[in-house]
């Protein structure tokens, strides 16, 4: 997924008249990582890295998301449940399911195994993946970032 974290970082470094090492210090990221991000050498932007940079610049998630991502390119797919056999159809009447792992996977294009790693193990999602999930489940862009990272104290 394309992102413009390089443009966002350059804009804010200029705005605050900071050097890379100041952003590294405030974000908790290494100066080397900041340099790679600023120069467009990072294709996968982790959610935690994105959030750390936003907080370091004391910016809002809403503003950062608008600058870094083109949400218009976040196209969701239609969810088509797997075909069921007779027993599956019988039990369907007793199920209550909304925003299942299977549905989120189909609608976002994120592989079920990747979501499973994030749900049940220590898998870390990329920033755009969280934005896609927010869109699928009807949350405001940035809401899950706040829930995930403010509890970890990354908002300081």
MARLOKE-730109 format. One record per residue (C-alpha): residue in one letter; x, y, z. Coordinates in nm, 3 decimals. Each point is the difference from the previous one (the first is absolute). Layout:
BEGIN
+----+---------+---------+---------+
: aa :       u :       v :       w :
+----+---------+---------+---------+
:  a :       X :       Y :       Z :
...
+----+---------+---------+---------+
//
This chain:
BEGIN
+----+---------+---------+---------+
: aa :       u :       v :       w :
+----+---------+---------+---------+
:  x :   0.000 :   0.000 :   0.000 :
:  x :   0.135 :   0.338 :  -0.097 :
:  x :   0.057 :   0.256 :   0.271 :
:  x :   0.150 :   0.346 :   0.018 :
:  x :   0.176 :  -0.020 :   0.335 :
:  x :   0.307 :   0.152 :  -0.163 :
:  x :  -0.193 :   0.312 :  -0.101 :
:  x :  -0.164 :   0.018 :   0.344 :
:  x :   0.335 :  -0.021 :   0.180 :
:  x :   0.170 :   0.256 :  -0.225 :
:  x :  -0.294 :   0.239 :   0.038 :
:  x :   0.004 :  -0.021 :   0.379 :
:  x :   0.378 :   0.009 :   0.037 :
:  x :  -0.006 :   0.320 :  -0.199 :
:  x :  -0.300 :   0.137 :   0.192 :
:  x :   0.169 :  -0.054 :   0.338 :
:  x :   0.352 :   0.067 :  -0.130 :
:  x :   0.114 :  -0.338 :   0.132 :
:  x :   0.276 :  -0.232 :  -0.111 :
:  x :  -0.046 :  -0.376 :  -0.035 :
:  x :   0.157 :  -0.066 :   0.340 :
:  x :  -0.261 :   0.219 :   0.175 :
:  x :  -0.280 :  -0.206 :  -0.157 :
:  x :   0.184 :  -0.320 :   0.092 :
:  x :   0.028 :   0.115 :   0.361 :
:  x :  -0.367 :   0.102 :   0.026 :
:  x :  -0.137 :  -0.306 :  -0.183 :
:  x :   0.222 :  -0.267 :   0.152 :
:  x :   0.100 :  -0.115 :  -0.349 :
:  x :   0.363 :  -0.022 :  -0.110 :
:  x :   0.155 :   0.281 :  -0.203 :
:  x :   0.070 :  -0.257 :  -0.270 :
:  x :  -0.367 :  -0.099 :  -0.015 :
:  x :  -0.106 :   0.366 :  -0.014 :
:  x :   0.242 :   0.057 :  -0.289 :
:  x :  -0.137 :  -0.299 :  -0.192 :
:  x :  -0.359 :   0.112 :   0.055 :
:  x :   0.079 :   0.361 :  -0.094 :
:  x :   0.176 :  -0.104 :  -0.318 :
:  x :  -0.277 :  -0.236 :  -0.115 :
:  x :   0.198 :  -0.320 :   0.051 :
:  x :  -0.268 :  -0.176 :   0.208 :
:  x :  -0.288 :  -0.161 :  -0.185 :
:  x :  -0.173 :  -0.159 :   0.301 :
:  x :  -0.101 :   0.249 :   0.267 :
:  x :  -0.082 :  -0.170 :   0.329 :
:  x :  -0.289 :   0.134 :   0.202 :
:  x :   0.223 :   0.060 :   0.302 :
:  x :   0.261 :   0.191 :  -0.203 :
:  x :  -0.270 :   0.216 :  -0.156 :
:  x :  -0.158 :   0.073 :   0.336 :
:  x :   0.337 :   0.077 :   0.164 :
:  x :   0.080 :   0.257 :  -0.268 :
:  x :  -0.342 :   0.165 :   0.026 :
:  x :   0.032 :   0.028 :   0.378 :
:  x :   0.358 :   0.130 :  -0.026 :
:  x :  -0.127 :   0.286 :  -0.218 :
:  x :  -0.291 :   0.054 :   0.243 :
:  x :  -0.234 :  -0.033 :  -0.295 :
:  x :  -0.350 :  -0.141 :  -0.025 :
:  x :  -0.055 :  -0.340 :  -0.154 :
:  x :  -0.260 :   0.152 :  -0.228 :
:  x :   0.246 :   0.250 :  -0.146 :
:  x :   0.280 :  -0.256 :  -0.031 :
:  x :  -0.224 :  -0.258 :  -0.166 :
:  x :  -0.112 :   0.259 :  -0.257 :
:  x :   0.362 :   0.088 :  -0.081 :
:  x :   0.144 :  -0.351 :   0.000 :
:  x :  -0.278 :  -0.207 :  -0.157 :
:  x :  -0.248 :   0.051 :  -0.279 :
:  x :  -0.304 :  -0.158 :   0.161 :
:  x :  -0.177 :   0.011 :  -0.336 :
:  x :   0.224 :  -0.286 :  -0.111 :
:  x :  -0.120 :  -0.219 :   0.287 :
:  x :  -0.254 :  -0.196 :  -0.198 :
:  x :  -0.183 :  -0.270 :   0.187 :
:  x :  -0.116 :  -0.318 :  -0.166 :
:  x :  -0.337 :  -0.165 :   0.032 :
:  x :  -0.021 :  -0.273 :   0.261 :
:  x :  -0.118 :  -0.330 :  -0.142 :
:  x :  -0.022 :  -0.268 :   0.270 :
:  x :   0.130 :  -0.343 :  -0.084 :
:  x :  -0.254 :  -0.241 :  -0.142 :
:  x :  -0.151 :  -0.220 :   0.270 :
:  x :  -0.118 :  -0.355 :  -0.008 :
:  x :  -0.342 :  -0.105 :   0.134 :
:  x :   0.119 :  -0.011 :   0.361 :
:  x :   0.172 :   0.336 :  -0.031 :
:  x :  -0.319 :   0.155 :  -0.137 :
:  x :  -0.199 :  -0.153 :   0.286 :
:  x :   0.231 :   0.147 :   0.265 :
:  x :   0.017 :   0.338 :  -0.172 :
:  x :  -0.333 :   0.096 :   0.157 :
:  x :   0.164 :  -0.022 :   0.346 :
:  x :   0.310 :   0.202 :  -0.081 :
:  x :   0.055 :   0.359 :   0.093 :
:  x :   0.300 :   0.127 :  -0.184 :
:  x :   0.116 :   0.350 :  -0.088 :
:  x :   0.343 :   0.108 :  -0.114 :
:  x :   0.145 :  -0.349 :   0.016 :
:  x :   0.362 :  -0.065 :  -0.083 :
:  x :  -0.115 :  -0.163 :  -0.324 :
:  x :  -0.215 :   0.299 :  -0.099 :
:  x :   0.268 :   0.258 :   0.085 :
:  x :   0.252 :  -0.202 :  -0.198 :
:  x :  -0.223 :  -0.018 :  -0.307 :
:  x :  -0.104 :   0.364 :   0.010 :
:  x :   0.348 :   0.143 :   0.062 :
:  x :   0.208 :  -0.244 :  -0.201 :
:  x :   0.217 :  -0.069 :   0.306 :
:  x :   0.073 :  -0.372 :   0.015 :
:  x :  -0.174 :  -0.191 :   0.280 :
:  x :   0.333 :  -0.138 :   0.119 :
:  x :   0.133 :   0.356 :   0.043 :
:  x :  -0.309 :   0.106 :   0.193 :
:  x :   0.021 :  -0.316 :   0.208 :
:  x :   0.359 :   0.086 :   0.094 :
:  x :  -0.115 :   0.346 :   0.108 :
:  x :  -0.305 :  -0.135 :   0.187 :
:  x :   0.157 :  -0.292 :   0.182 :
:  x :   0.377 :   0.041 :  -0.005 :
:  x :   0.247 :   0.286 :  -0.017 :
:  x :  -0.055 :   0.099 :  -0.361 :
:  x :   0.017 :   0.372 :  -0.065 :
:  x :  -0.221 :   0.160 :  -0.261 :
:  x :   0.105 :   0.276 :  -0.235 :
:  x :  -0.164 :   0.341 :   0.039 :
:  x :  -0.205 :  -0.036 :  -0.319 :
:  x :  -0.130 :  -0.340 :   0.114 :
:  x :  -0.139 :   0.153 :   0.318 :
:  x :  -0.161 :   0.278 :  -0.205 :
:  x :  -0.162 :  -0.262 :  -0.225 :
:  x :  -0.131 :  -0.192 :   0.301 :
:  x :  -0.140 :   0.321 :   0.148 :
:  x :  -0.180 :   0.065 :  -0.326 :
:  x :  -0.148 :  -0.352 :  -0.011 :
:  x :  -0.135 :   0.012 :   0.354 :
:  x :  -0.126 :   0.356 :  -0.033 :
:  x :   0.241 :   0.181 :   0.229 :
:  x :   0.141 :   0.349 :  -0.044 :
:  x :   0.348 :  -0.003 :  -0.154 :
:  x :   0.255 :  -0.006 :   0.281 :
:  x :  -0.230 :  -0.139 :   0.270 :
:  x :   0.177 :  -0.337 :   0.031 :
:  x :   0.340 :   0.173 :   0.010 :
:  x :  -0.116 :   0.192 :   0.308 :
:  x :  -0.131 :  -0.313 :   0.167 :
:  x :   0.313 :  -0.199 :  -0.075 :
:  x :   0.276 :   0.248 :   0.069 :
:  x :  -0.129 :   0.241 :   0.263 :
:  x :  -0.024 :  -0.293 :   0.241 :
:  x :   0.366 :  -0.081 :  -0.070 :
:  x :   0.103 :   0.353 :   0.096 :
:  x :   0.117 :   0.091 :  -0.350 :
:  x :  -0.202 :   0.321 :   0.014 :
:  x :   0.245 :   0.176 :   0.231 :
+----+---------+---------+---------+
//
